[in-house]
Amino acid sequence: MQWQFMCNILREGQRRNLYLTIPDYYFLNGQVCTGMGYREATDNIDIVLQTMIYRQYIFDGTFHKTAGMGWVNLNTEVLRGGLEANLDKYERQLFQMLGSGAQVWVRGCRVYDGPRSRAMVEKWMTWFKKYRPILTSDIIHVRRPDGRSLDYFLHVNPDLKEKGLLLAFNPTPVDVRTEITVPLYYTGLTDTARIRVEEGESRAYKLDRGYNVRIPVSVPAGSYSWLVIE
């Protein structure tokens, strides 16, 4: 009876062009999204640890739903002293959430509180709009975050110019330079791929018989990078 009651509410909402977010599964009855891996306790811990946990939420929560079916919370209230004073922490959290393709909710009084934080938000919103088609495409799970080394996941879509976009994160206190194996089967590429680091020059890579490529990556301590695959 509760299920039927909720479905009736959602369908009436749709009739009025109102779409609701619910921490449960009513997707076929008008729900717009559910929690990616939301817990109240996570929202109130230190944002450095919170950033790591939310990447685990995103990694685990997109096995059984697309990223756009889930929401992630960006809690600016834990940034004591304001956004300008914690710009690097704020930027890391915003980048990974936008880069996941999930629906980003900001919990707090504002999304910027000065010229530097405003410029940072504008920068990543411009980036998101540029790559939105591939960022909102399916995720291939490559390495789950564990806080000990690089973790990364790959967006893929064979119908786009950008066939893939890899996001790599370094949660450690040291720079990491290594070579990683990236599975490109679901990009639709079969022989070669042109890959560039962020907005740099692209380079051709030969796919092996398993549709994988080996790519050198370099990510500074506590930072991130992305690679575009065409």
C-alpha positions as CSV (number, residue, x, y, z in Angstrom):
1,M,0.0,0.0,0.0
2,Q,2.9,2.4,0.8
3,W,4.4,1.6,-2.6
4,Q,1.2,2.3,-4.4
5,F,0.7,5.5,-2.4
6,M,4.2,6.7,-3.4
7,C,3.7,5.8,-7.0
8,N,0.5,7.8,-7.1
9,I,2.3,10.9,-5.6
10,L,5.1,10.6,-8.2
11,R,2.8,10.2,-11.1
12,E,0.8,13.2,-10.0
13,G,4.1,15.1,-9.7
14,Q,4.9,14.2,-13.3
15,R,1.5,15.4,-14.4
16,R,2.4,18.8,-12.9
17,N,5.9,18.7,-14.4
18,L,7.4,18.2,-10.9
19,Y,10.1,15.6,-10.5
20,L,11.2,14.3,-7.1
21,T,14.5,12.9,-5.7
22,I,14.0,10.0,-3.4
23,P,16.5,7.7,-1.5
24,D,14.8,4.6,-2.9
25,Y,13.9,3.1,-6.2
26,Y,10.8,4.5,-8.0
27,F,12.6,5.2,-11.3
28,L,9.8,3.8,-13.5
29,N,7.2,5.8,-11.7
30,G,8.5,9.3,-12.0
31,Q,11.5,9.5,-9.7
32,V,14.4,11.6,-11.0
33,C,17.3,10.3,-9.0
34,T,18.4,8.4,-5.8
35,G,21.3,8.7,-3.5
36,M,24.6,7.6,-5.0
37,G,25.8,6.3,-1.6
38,Y,24.5,9.0,0.7
39,R,25.0,8.9,4.5
40,E,24.4,11.8,6.8
41,A,27.6,11.0,8.8
42,T,29.8,11.2,5.6
43,D,28.5,14.7,4.9
44,N,29.9,16.1,8.2
45,I,33.4,14.6,8.3
46,D,36.6,16.3,7.2
47,I,36.3,17.0,3.5
48,V,39.7,15.3,2.6
49,L,38.4,12.0,3.9
50,Q,34.9,12.8,2.6
51,T,36.4,13.3,-0.9
52,M,37.8,9.8,-0.8
53,I,34.6,8.2,0.5
54,Y,32.5,9.9,-2.2
55,R,34.7,8.4,-4.9
56,Q,34.1,5.0,-3.4
57,Y,30.3,5.8,-3.4
58,I,30.5,6.8,-7.1
59,F,32.6,3.8,-8.0
60,D,30.3,1.3,-6.2
61,G,27.0,3.1,-6.9
62,T,27.4,3.1,-10.7
63,F,27.5,-0.7,-11.1
64,H,23.7,-0.9,-10.9
65,K,22.7,2.5,-12.2
66,T,24.1,5.2,-14.4
67,A,25.8,8.2,-12.7
68,G,23.0,10.5,-13.7
69,M,20.5,8.4,-11.7
70,G,22.4,9.2,-8.5
71,W,23.0,12.4,-6.5
72,V,26.2,13.4,-4.6
73,N,26.3,16.0,-1.8
74,L,29.0,18.7,-1.8
75,N,28.8,20.1,1.7
76,T,30.5,23.5,1.9
77,E,29.6,23.8,5.6
78,V,32.5,21.6,6.6
79,L,35.0,24.1,5.0
80,R,35.8,26.1,8.1
81,G,36.9,29.6,7.3
82,G,35.1,29.8,4.0
83,L,35.6,28.6,0.4
84,E,38.4,31.0,-0.5
85,A,40.5,29.7,2.5
86,N,39.9,26.1,1.5
87,L,40.0,26.4,-2.3
88,D,42.1,23.4,-3.0
89,K,39.9,21.0,-1.0
90,Y,36.7,22.5,-2.5
91,E,38.1,22.2,-6.0
92,R,39.0,18.5,-5.6
93,Q,35.6,17.7,-4.4
94,L,33.8,19.7,-7.1
95,F,36.0,18.3,-9.9
96,Q,35.4,14.6,-9.0
97,M,31.7,15.1,-8.6
98,L,31.3,16.9,-11.9
99,G,33.6,14.5,-13.5
100,S,31.5,11.5,-12.4
101,G,28.4,12.7,-14.3
102,A,26.3,12.4,-11.2
103,Q,23.8,15.0,-10.1
104,V,25.7,17.4,-7.8
105,W,23.9,18.9,-4.8
106,V,25.5,21.8,-2.9
107,R,24.7,21.9,0.8
108,G,25.6,25.3,2.2
109,C,24.9,29.0,1.8
110,R,26.8,29.7,-1.4
111,V,28.9,28.1,-4.2
112,Y,31.5,30.8,-4.0
113,D,32.4,33.5,-1.5
114,G,35.1,35.5,-3.3
115,P,36.8,36.1,-6.7
116,R,39.1,33.0,-6.6
117,S,36.3,30.6,-5.6
118,R,34.0,32.1,-8.2
119,A,36.7,31.7,-11.0
120,M,37.3,28.1,-9.9
121,V,33.6,27.2,-10.1
122,E,33.3,29.0,-13.5
123,K,36.4,27.1,-14.8
124,W,35.0,23.6,-13.9
125,M,31.5,24.4,-15.0
126,T,32.9,25.5,-18.4
127,W,34.9,22.2,-18.5
128,F,31.8,20.2,-17.6
129,K,29.7,21.8,-20.3
130,K,32.5,21.2,-22.9
131,Y,32.7,17.5,-22.1
132,R,29.1,16.9,-20.9
133,P,28.2,14.3,-23.4
134,I,31.0,12.0,-22.5
135,L,31.0,12.8,-18.8
136,T,27.3,11.8,-18.6
137,S,28.0,8.5,-20.5
138,D,28.5,5.1,-18.9
139,I,31.3,4.3,-16.5
140,I,33.8,1.5,-16.8
141,H,35.2,0.6,-13.4
142,V,38.9,0.3,-13.6
143,R,40.5,0.7,-10.1
144,R,38.5,1.2,-6.9
145,P,39.7,4.0,-4.5
146,D,41.5,2.7,-1.5
147,G,43.7,5.7,-0.5
148,R,46.9,3.9,-1.2
149,S,47.6,4.6,-4.8
150,L,46.0,6.0,-7.9
151,D,42.3,5.2,-8.5
152,Y,40.6,5.8,-11.8
153,F,37.4,5.2,-13.8
154,L,36.6,5.6,-17.5
155,H,33.6,7.2,-19.2
156,V,32.8,5.6,-22.6
157,N,30.5,6.3,-25.5
158,P,31.3,4.9,-29.1
159,D,28.8,7.4,-30.6
160,L,30.8,10.5,-29.7
161,K,33.9,12.2,-31.0
162,E,35.4,11.7,-27.5
163,K,35.1,7.9,-27.2
164,G,36.4,7.9,-23.7
165,L,37.4,10.1,-20.8
166,L,39.6,8.7,-18.0
167,L,39.7,10.5,-14.6
168,A,42.6,9.6,-12.4
169,F,43.0,10.6,-8.7
170,N,46.0,10.6,-6.4
171,P,45.0,10.6,-2.7
172,T,48.6,10.0,-1.5
173,P,51.0,12.7,-0.2
174,V,53.6,11.9,-3.0
175,D,53.6,12.5,-6.7
176,V,52.7,9.3,-8.7
177,R,54.2,8.5,-12.1
178,T,53.3,5.1,-13.5
179,E,51.8,3.2,-16.4
180,I,48.3,2.0,-16.3
181,T,46.2,-0.4,-18.4
182,V,43.0,1.1,-19.8
183,P,40.3,-1.1,-21.3
184,L,38.9,0.4,-24.4
185,Y,36.5,-2.3,-25.7
186,Y,33.4,-0.2,-24.9
187,T,34.7,2.8,-26.7
188,G,34.2,1.1,-30.0
189,L,37.8,1.5,-31.0
190,T,39.5,-1.6,-32.4
191,D,43.0,-0.7,-33.7
192,T,44.4,2.6,-32.5
193,A,43.3,5.4,-30.1
194,R,44.4,9.0,-30.0
195,I,44.9,10.0,-26.3
196,R,45.8,13.3,-24.8
197,V,46.4,14.4,-21.3
198,E,43.9,17.1,-20.4
199,E,44.2,19.8,-23.1
200,G,47.6,18.7,-24.4
201,E,48.6,17.2,-27.7
202,S,47.2,13.8,-28.6
203,R,49.3,10.7,-29.2
204,A,48.4,7.5,-31.0
205,Y,48.3,4.2,-29.1
206,K,48.0,0.7,-30.4
207,L,45.3,-1.4,-28.8
208,D,46.3,-5.0,-27.9
209,R,44.3,-8.1,-28.7
210,G,42.2,-7.5,-25.5
211,Y,41.3,-3.9,-26.7
212,N,43.6,-2.4,-23.9
213,V,46.2,0.3,-24.0
214,R,49.1,1.0,-21.7
215,I,49.3,4.7,-20.9
216,P,51.8,6.6,-18.8
217,V,50.2,8.9,-16.2
218,S,51.6,11.5,-13.9
219,V,49.4,12.9,-11.1
220,P,50.7,15.3,-8.4
221,A,50.2,14.5,-4.7
222,G,46.6,14.9,-3.6
223,S,45.5,15.9,-7.0
224,Y,43.9,14.6,-10.2
225,S,44.2,14.5,-14.0
226,W,42.1,13.4,-16.9
227,L,42.8,11.9,-20.4
228,V,40.6,12.3,-23.5
229,I,40.4,9.3,-25.8
230,E,39.4,9.8,-29.5
